[in-house]
Amino acid sequence: MQARIFQRPKNAMQSGKALTDQWLLDFVPAEAKKPDPLMGWPGSGDTRQQLTLRFPTREAAVAYAEKYGIDAVVYDPPPKRLKIQAYADNFR
């Protein structure tokens, strides 16, 4: 089983930072999705794609993966860069 551990990114449609402190463990798909013959919707027999586990810290997510033998790759969040700008810069 392969998985990835990452911190939840901020939603593009929100200005707040709610739920961005959570770490997620998300499983990598084991098989490709195929179109359903009746409806044409994509699907597969791999049910682990539907599962996302939430953890309060990165260490808790890594400990869970090690405990259950999950081969997990940790993706650290990119560093936050602040763009300091004055209101007067809008009129230059």
C-alpha contacts under 8 A as a table, 3 or more apart, distances in Angstrom:
res1	aa1	res2	aa2	distance
1	M	27	F	7.54
1	M	28	V	7.80
1	M	70	I	5.54
1	M	71	D	6.07
2	Q	27	F	6.07
2	Q	28	V	5.64
2	Q	70	I	6.10
2	Q	71	D	4.82
2	Q	72	A	5.75
3	A	25	L	6.56
3	A	26	D	5.49
3	A	27	F	4.11
3	A	28	V	5.20
3	A	70	I	6.84
3	A	71	D	6.18
3	A	72	A	4.58
3	A	73	V	6.44
4	R	24	L	8.00
4	R	25	L	5.73
4	R	26	D	5.38
4	R	27	F	6.33
4	R	28	V	7.11
4	R	72	A	5.17
4	R	73	V	4.79
4	R	74	V	5.89
4	R	75	Y	7.22
5	I	23	W	6.81
5	I	24	L	5.55
5	I	25	L	4.58
5	I	26	D	6.47
5	I	58	R	7.86
5	I	61	A	7.07
5	I	62	V	7.73
5	I	72	A	6.57
5	I	73	V	6.03
5	I	74	V	4.66
5	I	75	Y	6.05
6	F	23	W	5.59
6	F	24	L	5.47
6	F	25	L	6.81
6	F	74	V	6.08
6	F	75	Y	5.04
6	F	76	D	6.38
6	F	77	P	7.23
7	Q	20	T	6.84
7	Q	21	D	6.85
7	Q	22	Q	5.92
7	Q	23	W	4.35
7	Q	24	L	6.05
7	Q	75	Y	7.69
7	Q	76	D	7.17
7	Q	77	P	6.35
8	R	19	L	7.18
8	R	20	T	5.10
8	R	21	D	6.98
8	R	22	Q	5.97
8	R	23	W	6.07
8	R	24	L	6.59
9	P	20	T	5.87
10	K	14	Q	7.45
10	K	16	G	7.89
10	K	17	K	6.10
10	K	18	A	7.77
10	K	20	T	5.95
11	N	14	Q	5.57
11	N	15	S	8.00
12	A	15	S	7.71
14	Q	17	K	7.79
17	K	20	T	5.66
18	A	21	D	7.70
19	L	22	Q	5.84
21	D	56	P	7.20
21	D	57	T	7.97
22	Q	54	R	6.46
22	Q	55	F	5.90
22	Q	56	P	5.25
22	Q	57	T	6.77
23	W	54	R	5.79
23	W	55	F	5.09
23	W	56	P	6.16
23	W	57	T	6.05
23	W	58	R	5.98
23	W	61	A	7.04
24	L	52	T	6.56
24	L	53	L	5.59
24	L	54	R	4.71
24	L	55	F	6.21
24	L	61	A	7.42
25	L	52	T	5.80
25	L	53	L	5.08
25	L	54	R	6.52
25	L	55	F	7.91
25	L	61	A	6.73
26	D	49	Q	7.55
26	D	51	L	6.84
26	D	52	T	4.99
26	D	53	L	6.72
27	F	48	R	6.21
27	F	49	Q	5.85
27	F	51	L	7.17
27	F	52	T	7.31
28	V	49	Q	6.79
29	P	32	A	7.07
29	P	46	D	6.98
29	P	48	R	7.37
29	P	49	Q	5.73
30	A	46	D	6.43
31	E	44	S	7.03
31	E	45	G	7.80
31	E	46	D	6.66
32	A	44	S	6.82
33	K	42	P	5.67
33	K	43	G	4.95
33	K	44	S	4.90
34	K	42	P	5.30
34	K	43	G	5.52
34	K	44	S	6.16
35	P	39	M	7.96
35	P	40	G	4.89
35	P	41	W	5.28
35	P	42	P	4.32
35	P	43	G	6.23
36	D	39	M	5.68
36	D	40	G	4.54
36	D	41	W	5.30
36	D	42	P	6.06
36	D	43	G	6.66
37	P	40	G	5.71
44	S	47	T	7.79
46	D	49	Q	6.31
47	T	50	Q	5.73
47	T	51	L	7.43
48	R	51	L	5.25
49	Q	52	T	7.87
54	R	61	A	7.91
55	F	58	R	7.23
55	F	60	A	6.26
55	F	61	A	5.80
56	P	60	A	7.01
57	T	60	A	5.34
57	T	61	A	6.66
58	R	61	A	5.24
58	R	62	V	6.29
59	E	62	V	5.13
59	E	63	A	6.00
60	A	63	A	5.08
60	A	64	Y	6.18
61	A	64	Y	5.16
61	A	65	A	6.31
62	V	65	A	5.11
62	V	66	E	6.19
62	V	72	A	7.59
63	A	66	E	5.14
63	A	67	K	6.02
64	Y	67	K	5.09
64	Y	68	Y	6.35
65	A	68	Y	5.47
65	A	69	G	5.93
65	A	70	I	4.76
65	A	71	D	6.95
65	A	72	A	6.47
66	E	69	G	5.10
66	E	70	I	6.15
66	E	71	D	7.73
67	K	70	I	7.83
85	Q	89	D	6.73
86	A	89	D	5.51
86	A	90	N	7.83
87	Y	90	N	5.90
88	A	91	F	5.73
88	A	92	R	7.29
89	D	92	R	5.51
